[in-house]
Amino acid sequence: MKIIWIALSLLMPTLLLSTVSAATPTTVTGAFTTSATNTGVRIVDGNLIVTQTLTIVTQGDFAGTLAGQDTVILLSSGNGSFFGAGVFTGTVLGRSGSATVSFTGTFTGFPTLPALQGQTVFYNGAGGLSNLEAHGTIQGVLNVGGTYSIQVLFT
């Protein structure tokens, strides 16, 4: 038992050092513009469901292009939700590569400039983004553009 305590006391500084030197996430911000093309439209229980292909161009700390698809669900109230995914290709804090992106959110005010709020996650990076962990928020106008605030960590 004494040997276990001695081993633990010798390892403790190493464990503390790794905790102290853990990377801290960085908050990055910027803007995006969206181009969407409808690929399908249907009505289910009085709700309009639209599938789209997207191209999202980002500026700022995330600079590049996301190519993907999404689904928009529009309720008769003019409010709704959206979800989708795609592949981002570009740079994040000066590192170039690609990553899979998923996003989801809600919007209000359709048919006039529907205001959106949502969340996004970046994962499965490649190249300079292979060790990227990122998640954050988006806001703006559905199928037009807006701004992002994302927590970025390179592990």
DSSP file (Angstrom, degrees, kcal/mol; ACC not computed):
  #  RESIDUE AA STRUCTURE BP1 BP2  ACC     N-H-->O    O-->H-N    N-H-->O    O-->H-N    TCO  KAPPA ALPHA  PHI   PSI    X-CA   Y-CA   Z-CA
    1    1 A M     >        0   0    0      0, 0.0     4,-1.9     0, 0.0     5,-0.2   0.000 360.0 360.0 360.0 -37.6    0.0    0.0    0.0
    2    2 A K  H  >  +     0   0    0      1,-0.2     4,-2.1     2,-0.2     5,-0.2   0.870 360.0  54.8 -62.8 -36.6    2.9    2.3    0.8
    3    3 A I  H  > S+     0   0    0      2,-0.2     4,-2.6     1,-0.2    -1,-0.2   0.878 104.9  53.5 -65.4 -38.6    4.3    1.8   -2.7
    4    4 A I  H  > S+     0   0    0      2,-0.2     4,-2.7     1,-0.2    -1,-0.2   0.926 109.6  48.0 -62.1 -44.8    1.0    2.9   -4.3
    5    5 A W  H  X S+     0   0    0     -4,-1.9     4,-2.3     2,-0.2    -2,-0.2   0.888 112.2  49.0 -64.3 -38.7    1.0    6.1   -2.2
    6    6 A I  H  X S+     0   0    0     -4,-2.1     4,-1.8     2,-0.2    -2,-0.2   0.928 112.2  48.3 -65.6 -44.3    4.6    6.8   -3.2
    7    7 A A  H  X S+     0   0    0     -4,-2.6     4,-1.9     1,-0.2    -2,-0.2   0.919 112.6  48.6 -62.0 -43.9    3.8    6.1   -6.9
    8    8 A L  H  X S+     0   0    0     -4,-2.7     4,-1.9     1,-0.2    -1,-0.2   0.898 109.5  52.0 -64.0 -39.8    0.8    8.4   -6.7
    9    9 A S  H  < S+     0   0    0     -4,-2.3    -1,-0.2     1,-0.2    -2,-0.2   0.838 110.8  48.6 -67.3 -30.7    2.8   11.2   -5.1
   10   10 A L  H  < S+     0   0    0     -4,-1.8     4,-0.4     1,-0.2    -1,-0.2   0.832 114.6  45.3 -74.8 -32.1    5.4   11.0   -7.8
   11   11 A L  H  X S+     0   0    0     -4,-1.9     4,-2.3     1,-0.2     3,-0.5   0.733  92.6  82.4 -81.5 -23.3    2.8   11.1  -10.5
   12   12 A M  H  X S+     0   0    0     -4,-1.9     4,-2.7     1,-0.2     5,-0.2   0.883  88.7  51.0 -53.9 -47.9    0.8   14.0   -9.0
   13   13 A P  H  > S+     0   0    0      0, 0.0     4,-2.4     0, 0.0    -1,-0.2   0.889 111.1  50.1 -58.7 -37.0    3.0   16.8  -10.4
   14   14 A T  H  > S+     0   0    0     -3,-0.5     4,-2.1    -4,-0.4    -2,-0.2   0.918 111.5  47.5 -66.0 -43.4    2.7   15.2  -13.9
   15   15 A L  H  X S+     0   0    0     -4,-2.3     4,-1.5     1,-0.2    -1,-0.2   0.911 113.9  47.2 -64.1 -42.5   -1.1   15.1  -13.6
   16   16 A L  H  X S+     0   0    0     -4,-2.7     4,-2.5    -5,-0.2    -2,-0.2   0.898 109.7  53.8 -65.4 -40.2   -1.3   18.6  -12.4
   17   17 A L  H  X S+     0   0    0     -4,-2.4     4,-2.2    -5,-0.2    -1,-0.2   0.901 107.6  50.1 -61.6 -42.2    1.0   19.9  -15.1
   18   18 A S  H  < S+     0   0    0     -4,-2.1    -1,-0.2     1,-0.2    -2,-0.2   0.841 111.7  49.1 -67.9 -31.2   -1.1   18.3  -17.8
   19   19 A T  H >< S+     0   0    0     -4,-1.5     3,-1.0     1,-0.2    -2,-0.2   0.909 112.0  47.8 -70.8 -42.5   -4.2   19.9  -16.3
   20   20 A V  H 3< S+     0   0    0     -4,-2.5    -2,-0.2     1,-0.2    -1,-0.2   0.863 112.6  48.4 -66.8 -36.4   -2.6   23.3  -16.1
   21   21 A S  T 3< S+     0   0    0     -4,-2.2    -1,-0.2    -5,-0.2    -2,-0.2   0.342  80.1 131.4 -90.1   8.4   -1.3   23.2  -19.7
   22   22 A A    <   -     0   0    0     -3,-1.0    -3,-0.1    -4,-0.2   133,-0.0  -0.318  66.9-100.8 -60.2 142.0   -4.6   22.1  -21.3
   23   23 A A        -     0   0    0      1,-0.1    -1,-0.1   131,-0.1    -2,-0.0  -0.307  30.6-136.9 -66.4 147.0   -5.5   24.2  -24.3
   24   24 A T        -     0   0    0     -3,-0.1    -1,-0.1     1,-0.0   128,-0.1  -0.892  22.6-113.4-105.7 134.0   -8.1   27.0  -23.9
   25   25 A P        -     0   0    0      0, 0.0     2,-0.4     0, 0.0   128,-0.2  -0.307  25.5-141.9 -63.6 149.8  -10.8   27.5  -26.5
   26   26 A T  E     -A  152   0A   0    126,-3.0   126,-3.3     2,-0.0     2,-0.6  -0.938   9.6-132.7-112.1 135.0  -10.7   30.6  -28.6
   27   27 A T  E     -A  151   0A   0     -2,-0.4     2,-0.3   124,-0.2   124,-0.2  -0.787  26.7-171.5 -88.2 124.7  -13.9   32.5  -29.6
   28   28 A V  E     -A  150   0A   0    122,-3.1   122,-2.8    -2,-0.6     2,-0.3  -0.884   1.8-171.1-116.1 149.3  -13.9   33.4  -33.3
   29   29 A T  E     +A  149   0A   0     -2,-0.3    32,-1.8   120,-0.2     2,-0.3  -0.895  18.9 122.8-135.5 163.2  -16.4   35.6  -35.0
   30   30 A G  E     -AB 148  60A   0    118,-1.4   118,-2.1    -2,-0.3     2,-0.3  -0.982  46.1 -81.4 171.6-164.5  -17.3   36.6  -38.5
   31   31 A A  E     -AB 147  59A   0     28,-1.2    28,-3.0    -2,-0.3     2,-0.3  -0.829  27.0-162.6-126.1 161.4  -20.0   36.8  -41.1
   32   32 A F  E     -AB 146  58A   0    114,-2.4   114,-2.4    -2,-0.3     2,-0.4  -0.991   7.0-153.7-143.0 152.2  -21.6   34.4  -43.7
   33   33 A T  E     -AB 145  57A   0     24,-2.2    24,-2.4    -2,-0.3     2,-0.4  -0.958  16.5-148.9-122.6 146.9  -23.7   34.6  -46.8
   34   34 A T  E     - B   0  56A   0    110,-2.7     2,-0.4    -2,-0.4    22,-0.2  -0.942  13.8-172.3-122.4 135.0  -26.0   31.9  -48.0
   35   35 A S  E     - B   0  55A   0     20,-2.4    20,-2.2    -2,-0.4     2,-0.4  -0.997  19.2-175.8-119.1 126.1  -27.1   30.8  -51.5
   36   36 A A  E     - B   0  54A   0     -2,-0.4     2,-0.4   107,-0.3    18,-0.2  -0.954  15.9-165.8-127.9 142.9  -29.8   28.1  -51.4
   37   37 A T  E     - B   0  53A   0     16,-2.3    16,-2.3    -2,-0.4     2,-0.2  -0.992  26.5-124.4-126.0 124.4  -31.6   26.1  -54.2
   38   38 A N  E     + B   0  52A   0     -2,-0.4    14,-0.3    14,-0.2     3,-0.1  -0.457  29.6 173.5 -67.4 133.9  -34.8   24.2  -53.5
   39   39 A T  E     +     0   0A   0     12,-3.2     2,-0.3     1,-0.4    13,-0.2   0.480  67.7  10.6-115.9 -10.6  -34.5   20.5  -54.4
   40   40 A G  E     - B   0  51A   0     11,-1.4    11,-2.4     2,-0.0    -1,-0.4  -0.931  55.3-171.0-167.4 143.3  -37.9   19.4  -52.9
   41   41 A V  E     + B   0  50A   0     -2,-0.3     2,-0.3     9,-0.2     9,-0.2  -0.996  18.0 155.7-139.6 132.2  -41.1   20.8  -51.5
   42   42 A R  E     - B   0  49A   0      7,-2.0     7,-3.2    -2,-0.4     2,-0.5  -0.981  33.8-128.2-150.6 160.9  -43.9   19.0  -49.8
   43   43 A I  E     + B   0  48A   0     -2,-0.3     2,-0.4     5,-0.2     5,-0.2  -0.959  23.3 179.6-115.3 128.0  -46.7   19.6  -47.4
   44   44 A V  E >  S- B   0  47A   0      3,-2.7     3,-2.2    -2,-0.5    -2,-0.0  -0.983  73.4 -20.4-130.0 119.4  -47.1   17.4  -44.3
   45   45 A D  T 3  S-     0   0    0     -2,-0.4    -1,-0.1     1,-0.3     3,-0.1   0.852 128.0 -51.4  52.1  38.9  -49.9   18.0  -41.8
   46   46 A G  T 3  S+     0   0    0      1,-0.3     2,-0.4    29,-0.1    -1,-0.3   0.444 115.1 116.9  81.4   0.0  -50.3   21.6  -43.1
   47   47 A N  E <   -B   44   0A   0     -3,-2.2    -3,-2.7    28,-0.1     2,-0.5  -0.836  63.2-130.0-103.5 139.5  -46.5   22.3  -42.7
   48   48 A L  E     -BC  43  74A   0     26,-2.3    26,-3.2    -2,-0.4     2,-0.5  -0.761  21.1-166.2 -88.9 126.0  -44.3   23.1  -45.6
   49   49 A I  E     -BC  42  73A   0     -7,-3.2    -7,-2.0    -2,-0.5     2,-0.5  -0.964   6.6-175.1-117.1 121.6  -41.1   21.1  -45.8
   50   50 A V  E     -BC  41  72A   0     22,-2.9    22,-3.2    -2,-0.5     2,-0.4  -0.960  10.6-159.1-120.2 128.3  -38.4   22.3  -48.1
   51   51 A T  E     +BC  40  71A   0    -11,-2.4   -12,-3.2    -2,-0.5   -11,-1.4  -0.850  21.6 178.9-102.0 145.6  -35.1   20.5  -48.9
   52   52 A Q  E     -BC  38  70A   0     18,-2.5    18,-1.9    -2,-0.4     2,-0.4  -0.960  31.9-130.9-142.7 154.7  -32.3   22.6  -50.3
   53   53 A T  E     -BC  37  69A   0    -16,-2.3   -16,-2.3    -2,-0.3     2,-0.3  -0.883  37.7-158.8 -99.4 146.1  -28.7   22.5  -51.5
   54   54 A L  E     -BC  36  68A   0     14,-3.1    14,-1.9    -2,-0.4     2,-0.4  -0.916  26.3-167.6-128.8 149.5  -26.6   25.2  -49.9
   55   55 A T  E     -BC  35  67A   0    -20,-2.2   -20,-2.4    -2,-0.3     2,-0.5  -0.968  17.3-174.0-128.9 120.1  -23.4   27.2  -50.5
   56   56 A I  E     -BC  34  66A   0     10,-2.6    10,-3.0    -2,-0.4     2,-0.5  -0.966   7.4-160.4-117.2 122.9  -22.4   29.2  -47.5
   57   57 A V  E     -BC  33  65A   0    -24,-2.4   -24,-2.2    -2,-0.5     2,-0.3  -0.902  11.4-159.5-105.1 125.8  -19.4   31.5  -47.8
   58   58 A T  E     -BC  32  64A   0      6,-2.7     6,-1.3    -2,-0.5     2,-0.3  -0.814   8.7-170.7-108.8 145.9  -17.8   32.6  -44.5
   59   59 A Q  E     +B   31   0A   0    -28,-3.0   -28,-1.2    -2,-0.3     2,-0.4  -0.915  51.5  37.0-126.2 156.4  -15.6   35.6  -43.8
   60   60 A G  E    S-B   30   0A   0     -2,-0.3   -30,-0.2   -30,-0.2    33,-0.1  -0.831 120.6 -10.4 108.3-145.0  -13.6   36.3  -40.6
   61   61 A D  S    S+     0   0    0    -32,-1.8    32,-1.9    -2,-0.4     2,-0.6   0.781 137.9  51.3 -67.2 -27.0  -11.8   33.8  -38.4
   62   62 A F  E    S+ D   0  92A   0     -3,-0.4     2,-0.5    30,-0.2    30,-0.2  -0.960  79.2 177.6-102.8 110.3  -13.5   31.0  -40.4
   63   63 A A  E     + D   0  91A   0     28,-2.6    28,-2.8    -2,-0.6     2,-0.3  -0.953  34.6  58.0-121.4 115.0  -12.8   31.9  -44.0
   64   64 A G  E    S-CD  58  90A   0     -6,-1.3    -6,-2.7    -2,-0.5     2,-0.4  -0.985  76.2 -62.8 166.5-156.7  -14.0   29.5  -46.7
   65   65 A T  E     -CD  57  89A   0     24,-2.3    24,-2.6    -2,-0.3     2,-0.5  -0.981  24.7-155.9-132.6 137.6  -17.0   27.7  -48.2
   66   66 A L  E     -CD  56  88A   0    -10,-3.0   -10,-2.6    -2,-0.4     2,-0.5  -0.963   8.9-167.3-110.2 126.0  -19.5   25.2  -46.9
   67   67 A A  E     +CD  55  87A   0     20,-2.1    20,-2.3    -2,-0.5     2,-0.3  -0.965  36.2 111.7-110.9 123.9  -21.2   23.0  -49.5
   68   68 A G  E     -CD  54  86A   0    -14,-1.9   -14,-3.1    -2,-0.5     2,-0.3  -0.859  54.2 -98.3-164.4-163.4  -24.2   21.1  -48.1
   69   69 A Q  E     -CD  53  85A   0     16,-2.4    16,-1.9   -16,-0.3     2,-0.3  -0.939  27.7-177.5-135.5 155.4  -27.9   20.4  -47.8
   70   70 A D  E     -CD  52  84A   0    -18,-1.9   -18,-2.5    -2,-0.3     2,-0.4  -0.964  20.6-134.9-147.2 168.8  -30.6   21.4  -45.3
   71   71 A T  E     -CD  51  83A   0     12,-2.7    12,-1.7    -2,-0.3     2,-0.5  -0.997  16.8-162.1-125.1 130.8  -34.2   20.9  -44.5
   72   72 A V  E     -CD  50  82A   0    -22,-3.2   -22,-2.9    -2,-0.4     2,-0.6  -0.956   1.5-161.3-114.8 129.4  -36.5   23.8  -43.6
   73   73 A I  E     -CD  49  81A   0      8,-3.1     8,-1.8    -2,-0.5     2,-0.6  -0.950   8.3-165.8-113.7 114.9  -39.8   23.2  -41.9
   74   74 A L  E     -CD  48  80A   0    -26,-3.2   -26,-2.3    -2,-0.6     6,-0.2  -0.892   4.7-154.9-106.2 121.0  -42.2   26.2  -42.2
   75   75 A L    >   -     0   0    0      4,-2.9     3,-2.0    -2,-0.6   -28,-0.1  -0.510  32.2-108.2 -87.6 161.2  -45.3   26.2  -39.9
   76   76 A S  T 3  S+     0   0    0      1,-0.3    -1,-0.1    -2,-0.2     4,-0.1   0.710 116.2  68.2 -63.1 -19.3  -48.4   28.1  -40.8
   77   77 A S  T 3  S-     0   0    0      2,-0.2    -1,-0.3     1,-0.1    32,-0.2   0.624 117.2-109.7 -72.8 -13.6  -47.5   30.7  -38.1
   78   78 A G  S <  S+     0   0    0     -3,-2.0    32,-2.6     1,-0.5     2,-0.2   0.399  88.2 106.7  93.4  -1.5  -44.5   31.9  -40.1
   79   79 A N        +     0   0    0     29,-0.2    -4,-2.9    30,-0.2    -1,-0.5  -0.614  40.9 142.1-100.9 166.4  -42.1   30.3  -37.7
   80   80 A G  E     -DE  74 107A   0     27,-2.2    27,-2.2    -6,-0.2     2,-0.3  -0.971  35.9-107.0-176.4-167.7  -40.1   27.2  -38.3
   81   81 A S  E     -DE  73 106A   0     -8,-1.8    -8,-3.1    -2,-0.3     2,-0.3  -0.920  18.0-162.4-140.9 164.8  -36.9   25.2  -37.9
   82   82 A F  E     +DE  72 105A   0     23,-2.2    23,-2.2    -2,-0.3     2,-0.3  -0.985   7.1 177.2-146.8 154.7  -34.0   24.0  -40.0
   83   83 A F  E     +DE  71 104A   0    -12,-1.7   -12,-2.7    -2,-0.3     2,-0.3  -0.975  16.7 135.7-154.9 150.7  -31.3   21.4  -39.9
   84   84 A G  E     -DE  70 103A   0     19,-2.4    19,-2.3    -2,-0.3     2,-0.3  -0.978  28.4-138.4-174.5-175.6  -28.5   20.4  -42.2
   85   85 A A  E     +DE  69 102A   0    -16,-1.9   -16,-2.4    -2,-0.3     2,-0.3  -0.974  22.1 149.9-157.0 163.3  -24.9   19.4  -42.8
   86   86 A G  E     -DE  68 101A   0     15,-2.1    15,-2.8    -2,-0.3     2,-0.5  -0.956  44.1 -80.3-173.9-170.0  -22.1   19.9  -45.2
   87   87 A V  E     -DE  67 100A   0    -20,-2.3   -20,-2.1    -2,-0.3     2,-0.4  -0.971  31.9-152.0-118.7 124.3  -18.3   20.1  -45.7
   88   88 A F  E     -DE  66  99A   0     11,-3.1    11,-2.1    -2,-0.5     2,-0.4  -0.802  11.8-173.4 -91.9 132.6  -16.4   23.3  -44.9
   89   89 A T  E     +DE  65  98A   0    -24,-2.6   -24,-2.3    -2,-0.4     2,-0.3  -0.992  43.7  61.1-127.1 123.0  -13.2   23.9  -46.9
   90   90 A G  E    S-DE  64  97A   0      7,-2.5     7,-2.4    -2,-0.4     2,-0.4  -0.964  81.0 -42.7 164.7-147.0  -11.1   26.9  -45.9
   91   91 A T  E     -DE  63  96A   0    -28,-2.8   -28,-2.6    -2,-0.3     2,-0.4  -0.926  28.8-166.9-123.9 145.9   -9.0   28.3  -43.0
   92   92 A V  E >  S-DE  62  95A   0      3,-2.3     3,-1.9    -2,-0.4   -30,-0.2  -0.976  84.7 -21.1-128.9 116.0   -9.6   28.5  -39.3
   93   93 A L  T 3  S-     0   0    0    -32,-1.9   -31,-0.1    -2,-0.4     3,-0.1   0.883 130.8 -48.6  49.3  42.7   -7.2   30.8  -37.5
   94   94 A G  T 3  S+     0   0    0    -33,-0.3     2,-0.5     1,-0.2    -1,-0.3   0.389 112.5 118.4  84.2  -2.7   -4.7   30.4  -40.4
   95   95 A R  E <   -E   92   0A   0     -3,-1.9    -3,-2.3    33,-0.1     2,-0.3  -0.862  53.1-146.5-100.2 128.4   -4.9   26.6  -40.6
   96   96 A S  E     +E   91   0A   0     -2,-0.5    32,-2.4    -5,-0.2     2,-0.3  -0.690  44.8  83.5 -97.9 144.6   -6.2   25.2  -43.9
   97   97 A G  E     -EF  90 127A   0     -7,-2.4    -7,-2.5    -2,-0.3     2,-0.3  -0.985  64.2 -79.6 165.7-154.3   -8.2   22.1  -44.4
   98   98 A S  E     -EF  89 126A   0     28,-1.4    28,-2.7    -2,-0.3     2,-0.3  -0.947  31.1-179.1-140.0 160.8  -11.7   20.8  -44.4
   99   99 A A  E     -E   88   0A   0    -11,-2.1   -11,-3.1    -2,-0.3     2,-0.3  -0.985  32.1-107.7-156.6 151.7  -14.3   19.6  -41.8
  100  100 A T  E     -EF  87 123A   0     23,-2.6    23,-2.7    -2,-0.3     2,-0.4  -0.621  37.3-162.2 -78.8 142.3  -17.8   18.3  -41.6
  101  101 A V  E     -EF  86 122A   0    -15,-2.8   -15,-2.1    -2,-0.3     2,-0.3  -0.985  11.7-173.2-129.6 137.0  -20.3   20.7  -40.2
  102  102 A S  E     +EF  85 121A   0     19,-2.3    19,-2.4    -2,-0.4     2,-0.3  -0.952  10.2 179.8-123.6 152.3  -23.8   20.2  -38.8
  103  103 A F  E     +EF  84 120A   0    -19,-2.3   -19,-2.4    -2,-0.3     2,-0.3  -0.991   8.5 174.5-150.3 153.4  -26.2   23.0  -37.9
  104  104 A T  E     +EF  83 119A   0     15,-2.0    15,-2.8    -2,-0.3     2,-0.3  -0.981  16.9 128.4-155.0 154.6  -29.7   23.4  -36.5
  105  105 A G  E     -EF  82 118A   0    -23,-2.2   -23,-2.2    -2,-0.3     2,-0.3  -0.989  40.5 -96.8 178.6-170.6  -31.9   26.2  -35.5
  106  106 A T  E     -EF  81 117A   0     11,-2.6    11,-2.3    -2,-0.3     2,-0.3  -0.860  23.0-161.4-129.5 163.6  -35.2   28.1  -35.6
  107  107 A F  E     -EF  80 116A   0    -27,-2.2   -27,-2.2    -2,-0.3     2,-0.3  -0.979   0.6-163.2-144.5 157.8  -36.5   31.1  -37.4
  108  108 A T  E     + F   0 115A   0      7,-1.8     7,-1.6    -2,-0.3   -29,-0.2  -0.942  60.3  44.3-134.3 156.4  -39.4   33.6  -37.1
  109  109 A G  S >  S-     0   0    0     -2,-0.3     3,-0.7     1,-0.2   -30,-0.2   0.657  71.7-164.9  90.5  17.0  -41.1   36.1  -39.4
  110  110 A F  T 3   +     0   0    0    -32,-2.6    -1,-0.2     1,-0.3     3,-0.1  -0.545  66.7  30.9 -69.3 139.9  -41.6   34.2  -42.7
  111  111 A P  T 3  S+     0   0    0      0, 0.0     2,-0.4     0, 0.0    -1,-0.3  -0.990 116.7  58.0 -94.2  -8.8  -42.3   35.4  -45.4
  112  112 A T  S <  S-     0   0    0     -3,-0.7     3,-0.2     1,-0.2     0, 0.0  -0.714 127.7 -45.2 -83.3 135.3  -40.5   38.7  -44.7
  113  113 A L  S    S-     0   0    0     -2,-0.4     2,-0.3     1,-0.2    -1,-0.2   0.565  71.1-140.4   9.2  77.7  -36.8   38.3  -43.9
  114  114 A P        -     0   0    0      0, 0.0    28,-2.9     0, 0.0     2,-0.3  -0.431  10.9-133.9 -66.4 119.4  -37.1   35.4  -41.4
  115  115 A A  E     -FG 108 141A   0     -7,-1.6    -7,-1.8    -2,-0.3     2,-0.3  -0.569  25.2-159.7 -75.6 129.8  -34.7   35.9  -38.5
  116  116 A L  E     -FG 107 140A   0     24,-2.8    24,-1.8    -2,-0.3     2,-0.3  -0.813  17.8-177.9-113.3 152.5  -32.7   32.8  -37.6
  117  117 A Q  E     +FG 106 139A   0    -11,-2.3   -11,-2.6    -2,-0.3     2,-0.3  -0.982  25.3 139.6-139.7 138.0  -30.9   31.6  -34.5
  118  118 A G  E     -FG 105 138A   0     20,-2.5    20,-2.1    -2,-0.3     2,-0.3  -0.936  40.9-108.1-162.3-175.4  -29.0   28.3  -34.4
  119  119 A Q  E     -FG 104 137A   0    -15,-2.8   -15,-2.0    -2,-0.3     2,-0.3  -0.904  23.2-165.2-126.4 153.8  -26.1   26.2  -33.4
  120  120 A T  E     -FG 103 136A   0     16,-2.1    16,-2.2    -2,-0.3     2,-0.4  -0.990   4.1-164.9-141.4 150.2  -23.3   24.7  -35.4
  121  121 A V  E     -FG 102 135A   0    -19,-2.4   -19,-2.3    -2,-0.3     2,-0.4  -1.000   6.5-156.2-136.0 135.4  -20.6   22.0  -34.8
  122  122 A F  E     +FG 101 134A   0     12,-2.8    12,-1.2    -2,-0.4     2,-0.3  -0.938  29.7 146.7-110.9 134.1  -17.5   21.3  -36.8
  123  123 A Y  E     +F  100   0A   0    -23,-2.7   -23,-2.6    -2,-0.4    10,-0.1  -0.927  40.4  48.5-155.7 174.4  -16.0   17.8  -36.6
  124  124 A N  E    S-     0   0A   0     -2,-0.3    -1,-0.1   -25,-0.2     6,-0.1   0.904  73.2-172.7  52.6  49.5  -14.0   15.1  -38.6
  125  125 A G  E     -     0   0A   0      7,-0.3     2,-0.3     5,-0.3   -26,-0.3  -0.247  11.0-161.9 -71.5 160.3  -11.4   17.6  -39.8
  126  126 A A  E >   +F   98   0A   0    -28,-2.7     3,-1.7     5,-0.0   -28,-1.4  -0.935  54.7   4.3-137.7 160.1   -8.7   16.9  -42.4
  127  127 A G  E >  S-F   97   0A   0     -2,-0.3     3,-1.7     1,-0.3   -30,-0.2  -0.436 136.2  -7.5  65.9-136.8   -5.5   18.6  -43.3
  128  128 A G  T 3  S+     0   0    0    -32,-2.4    -1,-0.3     1,-0.3     3,-0.3   0.578 140.0  56.4 -68.0  -8.9   -4.7   21.5  -41.0
  129  129 A L  T X  S+     0   0    0     -3,-1.7     3,-1.8   -33,-0.3    -4,-0.3   0.188  71.3 111.6-104.5  15.3   -8.1   21.1  -39.4
  130  130 A S  T <  S+     0   0    0     -3,-1.7    -5,-0.3     1,-0.3    -1,-0.2   0.785  84.9  37.6 -63.8 -27.1   -7.6   17.5  -38.5
  131  131 A N  T 3  S+     0   0    0     -3,-0.3    24,-2.5    -4,-0.2     2,-0.4   0.017  88.3 134.1-112.2  29.0   -7.6   18.2  -34.7
  132  132 A L  E <   - H   0 154A   0     -3,-1.8     2,-0.4    22,-0.2    -7,-0.3  -0.624  29.5-178.6 -80.8 131.4  -10.3   21.0  -34.8
  133  133 A E  E     + H   0 153A   0     20,-2.5    20,-2.2    -2,-0.4     2,-0.3  -0.990  20.2 158.6-123.8 120.8  -13.0   20.9  -32.2
  134  134 A A  E     +GH 122 152A   0    -12,-1.2   -12,-2.8    -2,-0.4     2,-0.3  -0.999  12.8 158.4-148.9 141.1  -15.5   23.8  -32.7
  135  135 A H  E     +GH 121 151A   0     16,-1.6    16,-3.1    -2,-0.3     2,-0.3  -0.978  18.1 124.5-155.2 152.5  -19.1   24.7  -31.8
  136  136 A G  E     -GH 120 150A   0    -16,-2.2   -16,-2.1    -2,-0.3     2,-0.3  -0.938  46.3 -63.2-177.8-159.8  -21.0   27.9  -31.6
  137  137 A T  E     -GH 119 149A   0     12,-2.5    12,-2.1    -2,-0.3     2,-0.3  -0.819  27.2-163.3-118.7 153.5  -24.0   30.0  -32.5
  138  138 A I  E     +GH 118 148A   0    -20,-2.1   -20,-2.5    -2,-0.3     2,-0.3  -0.957  10.7 174.0-129.3 150.9  -25.3   31.5  -35.7
  139  139 A Q  E     +GH 117 147A   0      8,-2.1     8,-2.7    -2,-0.3     2,-0.3  -0.983  27.9  83.9-152.2 154.0  -27.8   34.3  -36.2
  140  140 A G  E    S-GH 116 146A   0    -24,-1.8   -24,-2.8    -2,-0.3     2,-0.4  -0.977  76.5 -29.9 157.5-141.8  -29.1   36.2  -39.2
  141  141 A V  E >>  -GH 115 145A   0      4,-3.1     3,-2.2    -2,-0.3     4,-1.8  -0.967  64.9-104.4-120.1 128.1  -31.7   35.9  -42.0
  142  142 A L  T 34 S-     0   0    0    -28,-2.9   -35,-0.0    -2,-0.4  -108,-0.0  -0.240 101.9  -1.5 -54.1 130.0  -32.7   32.5  -43.4
  143  143 A N  T 34 S+     0   0    0      1,-0.1  -107,-0.3  -108,-0.1    -1,-0.3   0.631 128.0  69.6  61.5  18.4  -31.2   31.8  -46.8
  144  144 A V  T <4 S-     0   0    0     -3,-2.2  -110,-2.7     1,-0.2     2,-0.3   0.621  97.0-101.9-121.8 -61.5  -29.5   35.2  -46.8
  145  145 A G  E  <  +AH  33 141A   0     -4,-1.8    -4,-3.1  -112,-0.3     2,-0.3  -0.964  38.0 169.6 158.2-173.3  -26.7   35.4  -44.2
  146  146 A G  E     -AH  32 140A   0   -114,-2.4  -114,-2.4    -2,-0.3     2,-0.3  -0.937  37.5 -57.8 170.4-147.2  -25.6   36.6  -40.8
  147  147 A T  E     -AH  31 139A   0     -8,-2.7    -8,-2.1    -2,-0.3     2,-0.3  -0.858  33.0-152.8-129.7 162.3  -22.9   36.2  -38.2
  148  148 A Y  E     -AH  30 138A   0   -118,-2.1  -118,-1.4    -2,-0.3     2,-0.3  -0.951   9.4-166.6-133.8 155.4  -21.3   33.5  -36.2
  149  149 A S  E     +AH  29 137A   0    -12,-2.1   -12,-2.5    -2,-0.3     2,-0.4  -0.928  24.4 178.0-139.0 114.5  -19.6   33.2  -32.8
  150  150 A I  E     -AH  28 136A   0   -122,-2.8  -122,-3.1    -2,-0.3     2,-0.6  -0.954  29.8-134.6-130.1 135.9  -17.7   29.9  -32.4
  151  151 A Q  E     -AH  27 135A   0    -16,-3.1   -16,-1.6    -2,-0.4     2,-0.4  -0.794  31.3-165.9 -85.4 122.6  -15.5   28.3  -29.7
  152  152 A V  E     +AH  26 134A   0   -126,-3.3  -126,-3.0    -2,-0.6     2,-0.4  -0.917  14.2 173.5-117.6 136.7  -12.5   26.8  -31.4
  153  153 A L  E     - H   0 133A   0    -20,-2.2   -20,-2.5    -2,-0.4     2,-0.7  -0.982  18.7-156.2-141.0 128.6  -10.0   24.4  -29.9
  154  154 A F  E       H   0 132A   0     -2,-0.4   -22,-0.2   -22,-0.2  -131,-0.1  -0.928 360.0 360.0-101.8 115.7   -7.1   22.6  -31.7
  155  155 A T              0   0    0    -24,-2.5    -1,-0.1    -2,-0.7   -23,-0.1   0.449 360.0 360.0 -90.9 360.0   -6.3   19.5  -29.7
